[in-house]
Amino acid sequence: MLERDYIMRLIRQFFEALEKLKEEKAEKQSSTLQLEIHSMYRAYFHQPESFFYEQDAEFILHYLQTEFPKQEFLQRIEMLSELLCYDASIKSSAKEKKELYRKALYTMEYLDTHSDTFSFERRRKIGEIKAEVDE
């Protein structure tokens, strides 16, 4: 019970922080937003952003599976896919943007096939990311 409360609090905290970044996107410089995103990679996934930029999506999933308890695994995937997606949206380089969107798509599709909860929101987001990747 305590563990589930911890996971729920962690998820809520993560999405509140990400939502705050999204709201500040117009007001803050890209470099400041990027620093805050980098700190989120470390805080929630215990690796620097370079790990997520350089490794392929399959390896990242393997890392999450070995690093975090089984009951957190799918939630961590959801959190990471949202962070990758937002990170991609503020990148200026088309190559970096597309690569991060690809990783977000892979992780989100993995989540969609392995989660026991169906989500229209997730399916919509997968469609949006596919459109970004196919551009």
ROSE-4610 file (N, C-alpha, C; in Angstrom, 1 decimal, always signed):
// ROSE-4610
residu = [M/M/M/L/L/L/E/E/E/R/R/R/D/D/D/Y/Y/Y/I/I/I/M/M/M/R/R/R/L/L/L/I/I/I/R/R/R/Q/Q/Q/F/F/F/F/F/F/E/E/E/A/A/A/L/L/L/E/E/E/K/K/K/L/L/L/K/K/K/E/E/E/E/E/E/K/K/K/A/A/A/E/E/E/K/K/K/Q/Q/Q/S/S/S/S/S/S/T/T/T/L/L/L/Q/Q/Q/L/L/L/E/E/E/I/I/I/H/H/H/S/S/S/M/M/M/Y/Y/Y/R/R/R/A/A/A/Y/Y/Y/F/F/F/H/H/H/Q/Q/Q/P/P/P/E/E/E/S/S/S/F/F/F/F/F/F/Y/Y/Y/E/E/E/Q/Q/Q/D/D/D/A/A/A/E/E/E/F/F/F/I/I/I/L/L/L/H/H/H/Y/Y/Y/L/L/L/Q/Q/Q/T/T/T/E/E/E/F/F/F/P/P/P/K/K/K/Q/Q/Q/E/E/E/F/F/F/L/L/L/Q/Q/Q/R/R/R/I/I/I/E/E/E/M/M/M/L/L/L/S/S/S/E/E/E/L/L/L/L/L/L/C/C/C/Y/Y/Y/D/D/D/A/A/A/S/S/S/I/I/I/K/K/K/S/S/S/S/S/S/A/A/A/K/K/K/E/E/E/K/K/K/K/K/K/E/E/E/L/L/L/Y/Y/Y/R/R/R/K/K/K/A/A/A/L/L/L/Y/Y/Y/T/T/T/M/M/M/E/E/E/Y/Y/Y/L/L/L/D/D/D/T/T/T/H/H/H/S/S/S/D/D/D/T/T/T/F/F/F/S/S/S/F/F/F/E/E/E/R/R/R/R/R/R/R/R/R/K/K/K/I/I/I/G/G/G/E/E/E/I/I/I/K/K/K/A/A/A/E/E/E/V/V/V/D/D/D/E/E/E]
num = [1/1/1/2/2/2/3/3/3/4/4/4/5/5/5/6/6/6/7/7/7/8/8/8/9/9/9/10/10/10/11/11/11/12/12/12/13/13/13/14/14/14/15/15/15/16/16/16/17/17/17/18/18/18/19/19/19/20/20/20/21/21/21/22/22/22/23/23/23/24/24/24/25/25/25/26/26/26/27/27/27/28/28/28/29/29/29/30/30/30/31/31/31/32/32/32/33/33/33/34/34/34/35/35/35/36/36/36/37/37/37/38/38/38/39/39/39/40/40/40/41/41/41/42/42/42/43/43/43/44/44/44/45/45/45/46/46/46/47/47/47/48/48/48/49/49/49/50/50/50/51/51/51/52/52/52/53/53/53/54/54/54/55/55/55/56/56/56/57/57/57/58/58/58/59/59/59/60/60/60/61/61/61/62/62/62/63/63/63/64/64/64/65/65/65/66/66/66/67/67/67/68/68/68/69/69/69/70/70/70/71/71/71/72/72/72/73/73/73/74/74/74/75/75/75/76/76/76/77/77/77/78/78/78/79/79/79/80/80/80/81/81/81/82/82/82/83/83/83/84/84/84/85/85/85/86/86/86/87/87/87/88/88/88/89/89/89/90/90/90/91/91/91/92/92/92/93/93/93/94/94/94/95/95/95/96/96/96/97/97/97/98/98/98/99/99/99/100/100/100/101/101/101/102/102/102/103/103/103/104/104/104/105/105/105/106/106/106/107/107/107/108/108/108/109/109/109/110/110/110/111/111/111/112/112/112/113/113/113/114/114/114/115/115/115/116/116/116/117/117/117/118/118/118/119/119/119/120/120/120/121/121/121/122/122/122/123/123/123/124/124/124/125/125/125/126/126/126/127/127/127/128/128/128/129/129/129/130/130/130/131/131/131/132/132/132/133/133/133/134/134/134/135/135/135]
x = [+0.8/+0.0/+0.9/+1.9/+2.8/+3.5/+3.9/+4.6/+3.7/+2.5/+1.6/+1.3/+1.2/+1.1/+2.3/+3.5/+4.7/+4.7/+4.4/+4.3/+3.4/+2.2/+1.2/+1.7/+2.3/+2.8/+3.9/+4.8/+5.9/+5.3/+4.3/+3.7/+3.1/+2.3/+1.7/+2.7/+3.8/+4.8/+5.5/+5.8/+6.4/+5.6/+4.3/+3.4/+3.1/+3.1/+3.0/+4.2/+5.4/+6.6/+6.7/+6.3/+6.2/+5.2/+4.1/+3.0/+3.5/+4.2/+4.7/+5.7/+6.6/+7.5/+6.8/+5.7/+4.9/+4.3/+3.8/+3.2/+4.3/+5.5/+6.6/+7.3/+6.9/+7.6/+7.7/+6.6/+6.6/+7.4/+7.6/+8.2/+9.7/+10.1/+11.5/+12.3/+13.6/+14.5/+14.6/+14.9/+15.1/+16.2/+17.2/+18.4/+18.0/+17.2/+16.7/+15.8/+14.9/+14.0/+14.7/+15.8/+16.6/+17.3/+17.8/+18.4/+17.4/+16.2/+15.2/+14.8/+14.7/+14.5/+15.6/+16.8/+18.0/+17.9/+17.5/+17.4/+16.3/+15.2/+14.1/+14.6/+15.4/+16.0/+16.7/+17.6/+18.4/+17.5/+16.5/+15.7/+14.8/+14.2/+13.2/+13.7/+14.8/+15.3/+16.7/+17.4/+18.7/+19.8/+19.6/+20.6/+20.6/+21.8/+21.8/+21.1/+20.7/+20.0/+20.8/+22.1/+22.9/+22.7/+22.4/+22.1/+20.9/+19.8/+18.6/+18.7/+19.7/+19.9/+20.7/+21.7/+22.6/+22.2/+21.5/+21.1/+19.8/+19.7/+18.5/+17.3/+16.1/+14.9/+14.8/+15.2/+15.2/+16.1/+17.3/+18.2/+17.7/+17.0/+16.5/+15.4/+14.5/+13.5/+14.1/+15.1/+15.8/+16.4/+17.0/+17.5/+16.4/+15.2/+14.1/+13.6/+13.6/+13.1/+14.1/+15.4/+16.3/+16.5/+16.3/+16.6/+15.4/+14.2/+13.1/+12.2/+11.6/+10.7/+9.6/+9.2/+8.3/+7.0/+6.5/+5.3/+5.4/+6.6/+6.8/+7.1/+7.5/+8.0/+7.1/+5.9/+5.0/+4.8/+4.7/+4.5/+5.8/+6.9/+8.2/+8.3/+7.8/+7.8/+6.9/+5.7/+4.8/+5.4/+6.1/+6.7/+7.8/+8.6/+9.8/+9.2/+8.2/+7.7/+7.2/+6.6/+6.1/+7.2/+8.3/+9.4/+10.2/+10.4/+11.0/+10.2/+8.9/+8.0/+8.2/+8.1/+8.3/+9.7/+10.7/+12.1/+12.2/+11.6/+11.7/+11.0/+9.9/+9.1/+9.9/+10.9/+11.7/+13.0/+13.4/+14.7/+14.6/+15.7/+15.8/+16.3/+17.1/+17.7/+16.6/+16.3/+15.3/+15.7/+17.0/+17.5/+17.3/+17.7/+17.5/+16.0/+15.2/+13.8/+13.2/+13.5/+13.0/+13.4/+14.7/+15.2/+14.5/+14.3/+13.6/+12.1/+11.5/+10.1/+10.0/+11.0/+11.1/+11.1/+12.0/+12.1/+10.8/+10.2/+8.9/+7.9/+7.9/+6.9/+7.1/+8.3/+8.6/+8.2/+8.5/+8.2/+6.7/+6.0/+4.6/+3.8/+4.3/+3.7/+3.9/+5.1/+5.4/+4.4/+4.2/+3.3/+1.9/+1.5/+0.1/-0.1/+0.9/+0.7/+0.8/+1.5/+1.7/+0.9/+0.2/-0.6/-1.9/-2.5/-3.8/-4.9/-4.5/-5.5/-5.5/-6.6/-6.8/-6.9/-6.2/-6.2/-6.4/-7.5/-7.8/-6.7/-6.4/-5.4/-4.0/-3.6/-2.4/-2.4/-3.5/-3.6/-3.6/-4.2/-4.2/-2.7/-2.0/-0.7/+0.2/+0.0/+0.8/+0.6/-0.6/-0.9/-0.2/-0.2/+0.5/+2.0/+2.6/+4.0/+4.4/+3.5/+3.8/+3.8/+2.9/+2.9/+4.2/+4.7/+6.0/+7.1/+7.1/+8.2/+8.2/+7.0/+6.9/+7.1/+7.2/+7.4/+8.7]
y = [-1.2/+0.0/+1.3/+1.3/+2.4/+2.6/+1.5/+1.5/+2.1/+1.7/+2.2/+3.7/+4.2/+5.6/+6.3/+5.8/+6.4/+6.5/+5.5/+5.5/+6.6/+6.6/+7.6/+9.1/+9.3/+10.6/+11.0/+10.0/+10.3/+10.7/+9.9/+10.2/+11.6/+11.9/+13.2/+14.3/+14.1/+15.1/+15.3/+14.3/+14.3/+15.1/+14.8/+15.4/+16.9/+17.2/+18.6/+19.4/+18.8/+19.5/+19.7/+18.6/+18.7/+19.7/+19.8/+20.7/+22.1/+22.4/+23.7/+24.1/+23.2/+23.5/+23.9/+23.1/+23.4/+24.8/+25.2/+26.5/+27.6/+27.3/+28.3/+28.4/+27.5/+27.4/+28.8/+29.5/+30.8/+31.9/+31.7/+32.8/+32.6/+31.3/+31.0/+30.8/+31.0/+30.7/+29.2/+28.8/+27.4/+26.7/+27.4/+26.9/+26.6/+27.5/+27.3/+26.1/+26.0/+24.9/+23.6/+23.6/+22.4/+22.0/+22.9/+22.6/+21.9/+22.5/+21.9/+20.5/+20.3/+18.9/+18.0/+18.4/+17.6/+17.2/+18.1/+17.7/+16.7/+16.8/+15.8/+14.4/+14.3/+13.0/+12.4/+13.2/+12.7/+12.3/+13.2/+13.0/+11.8/+11.6/+10.6/+9.3/+9.3/+8.1/+7.8/+8.6/+8.3/+8.2/+8.9/+9.0/+10.4/+10.8/+12.1/+12.1/+13.2/+13.3/+12.6/+12.7/+12.1/+10.6/+9.9/+8.5/+8.3/+9.1/+8.9/+9.4/+10.3/+10.8/+9.8/+9.1/+8.3/+6.8/+6.3/+4.9/+4.7/+3.5/+3.2/+2.9/+3.0/+2.8/+1.5/+0.4/-0.9/-1.0/-0.4/-0.4/+0.4/+1.5/+2.3/+1.6/+0.9/+0.1/-1.0/-1.6/-2.7/-2.0/-0.9/-0.1/+0.1/+0.6/+0.9/-0.3/-1.4/-2.7/-3.2/-3.0/-3.5/-2.5/-1.2/-0.2/+0.0/-0.2/+0.1/-1.1/-1.1/-2.3/-2.6/-3.8/-4.2/-3.4/-3.1/-2.3/-0.9/-0.4/+1.0/+1.0/-0.1/-0.1/+0.6/+0.2/+0.9/+2.3/+2.7/+4.1/+4.9/+4.3/+5.0/+5.2/+4.2/+4.3/+5.4/+5.5/+6.6/+8.0/+8.1/+9.3/+9.7/+8.7/+8.9/+9.3/+8.6/+8.9/+10.4/+10.8/+12.2/+13.2/+12.9/+13.7/+13.8/+12.7/+12.6/+13.5/+13.3/+14.1/+15.6/+16.0/+17.4/+17.9/+17.1/+17.5/+17.6/+16.7/+16.8/+18.1/+18.5/+19.6/+21.0/+21.0/+22.3/+22.2/+21.1/+21.0/+21.9/+22.5/+23.3/+22.4/+21.4/+20.6/+19.5/+19.5/+18.6/+17.1/+16.8/+15.5/+15.0/+15.9/+15.6/+15.4/+16.3/+16.3/+15.0/+14.6/+13.3/+12.1/+12.1/+11.0/+10.8/+11.9/+11.9/+11.5/+12.0/+11.6/+10.1/+9.5/+8.1/+7.3/+7.7/+7.0/+7.2/+8.3/+8.5/+7.6/+7.5/+6.6/+5.2/+4.7/+3.4/+3.0/+3.9/+3.7/+3.7/+4.7/+4.8/+3.6/+3.1/+1.9/+0.7/+0.6/-0.5/-0.4/+0.7/+0.9/+0.6/+1.0/+0.7/-0.8/-1.6/-3.0/-3.8/-3.2/-4.0/-3.5/-2.4/-1.9/-2.6/-2.8/-3.4/-2.4/-1.1/+0.0/+0.6/+0.6/+1.2/+2.7/+3.5/+4.9/+5.6/+6.3/+7.1/+8.2/+8.8/+9.8/+9.3/+8.1/+7.6/+7.3/+6.7/+6.4/+7.7/+8.8/+10.1/+10.6/+10.5/+11.0/+10.1/+8.8/+8.0/+8.5/+8.8/+9.3/+10.6/+11.5/+12.8/+12.6/+11.7/+11.5/+10.8/+9.9/+9.3/+10.4/+11.3/+12.4/+13.2/+13.5/+14.2/+13.4/+12.1/+11.3/+11.1/+11.1/+10.9/+12.2/+13.3/+14.6/+14.6]
z = [+0.0/+0.0/+0.0/+0.9/+0.9/-0.4/-1.0/-2.3/-3.4/-3.4/-4.4/-4.2/-3.0/-2.7/-3.1/-2.9/-3.4/-4.9/-5.6/-7.1/-7.5/-7.0/-7.4/-7.1/-6.0/-5.6/-6.6/-6.9/-7.9/-9.2/-9.7/-11.0/-11.0/-10.0/-9.9/-9.8/-9.1/-9.0/-10.3/-11.0/-12.3/-13.3/-13.4/-14.4/-14.0/-12.7/-12.3/-12.8/-12.6/-13.0/-14.5/-15.2/-16.7/-17.2/-16.6/-16.9/-16.7/-15.6/-15.3/-16.4/-16.8/-17.9/-19.2/-19.5/-20.7/-20.6/-19.5/-19.3/-19.4/-19.0/-19.1/-20.4/-21.3/-22.6/-23.3/-23.3/-24.0/-23.3/-22.0/-21.2/-21.0/-21.0/-20.7/-22.0/-21.9/-23.0/-23.1/-24.4/-24.7/-23.8/-23.6/-22.8/-21.4/-20.8/-19.4/-19.3/-20.3/-20.3/-20.5/-21.3/-21.6/-20.3/-19.5/-18.2/-17.3/-17.2/-16.3/-16.8/-18.1/-18.6/-18.3/-18.4/-18.1/-16.6/-15.7/-14.3/-14.1/-14.9/-14.7/-15.1/-16.2/-16.6/-15.4/-14.8/-13.6/-12.4/-12.1/-10.9/-11.0/-12.2/-12.3/-12.9/-13.6/-14.3/-14.0/-13.1/-12.5/-13.6/-14.7/-15.8/-16.3/-16.9/-17.5/-18.9/-19.4/-20.6/-21.8/-21.7/-22.8/-22.9/-21.8/-21.9/-22.7/-22.6/-23.3/-24.8/-25.0/-26.4/-27.2/-26.5/-27.2/-27.3/-26.4/-26.4/-27.3/-27.8/-28.6/-27.7/-28.2/-27.3/-26.7/-27.4/-26.8/-25.5/-25.6/-24.5/-23.4/-23.7/-22.6/-21.9/-22.6/-22.0/-21.1/-21.6/-20.8/-19.5/-19.6/-18.4/-17.4/-17.9/-17.0/-16.3/-17.0/-16.5/-15.4/-15.6/-14.6/-13.4/-13.7/-12.7/-11.7/-12.1/-11.3/-11.0/-9.9/-9.5/-10.5/-10.6/-11.6/-11.6/-10.4/-10.3/-10.7/-10.9/-11.4/-12.9/-13.5/-14.8/-15.8/-15.9/-16.9/-16.7/-15.4/-15.1/-15.5/-15.3/-15.7/-17.2/-17.9/-19.4/-19.8/-19.2/-19.5/-19.2/-18.1/-17.7/-18.7/-19.0/-20.0/-21.3/-21.8/-23.2/-23.2/-22.2/-22.1/-22.1/-21.3/-21.2/-22.5/-23.2/-24.5/-25.5/-25.4/-26.4/-26.2/-24.9/-24.7/-25.0/-24.7/-25.0/-26.5/-27.3/-28.8/-29.2/-28.6/-29.1/-28.9/-28.1/-27.9/-28.6/-29.2/-29.9/-31.2/-31.5/-32.7/-33.9/-33.6/-34.7/-35.1/-36.4/-36.9/-36.7/-36.8/-36.6/-35.1/-34.2/-32.7/-32.4/-33.0/-32.7/-33.2/-34.4/-35.0/-34.2/-33.8/-33.0/-31.6/-31.0/-29.7/-29.9/-30.9/-31.2/-31.5/-32.2/-32.5/-31.2/-30.3/-29.0/-28.2/-28.2/-27.5/-28.1/-29.4/-30.1/-29.7/-29.7/-29.4/-28.0/-27.0/-25.6/-25.4/-26.1/-26.0/-26.6/-27.7/-28.3/-27.4/-26.8/-25.9/-24.7/-24.2/-23.1/-23.5/-24.7/-25.2/-25.4/-25.8/-26.0/-24.7/-23.7/-22.4/-21.2/-21.4/-20.3/-20.3/-19.1/-19.1/-19.1/-19.3/-19.3/-20.7/-21.4/-22.7/-22.5/-23.4/-23.3/-24.6/-24.8/-26.0/-26.1/-25.0/-25.0/-25.5/-25.0/-25.5/-27.0/-27.5/-28.9/-29.7/-29.2/-29.9/-30.0/-28.8/-28.8/-29.7/-29.8/-30.7/-32.1/-32.5/-33.8/-34.1/-33.1/-33.3/-33.4/-32.6/-32.7/-34.1/-34.5/-35.9/-36.9/-36.8/-37.8/-37.8/-36.6/-36.4/-37.0/-36.8/-37.2/-38.8/-39.3/-40.8/-41.6/-40.9/-41.7/-42.4]
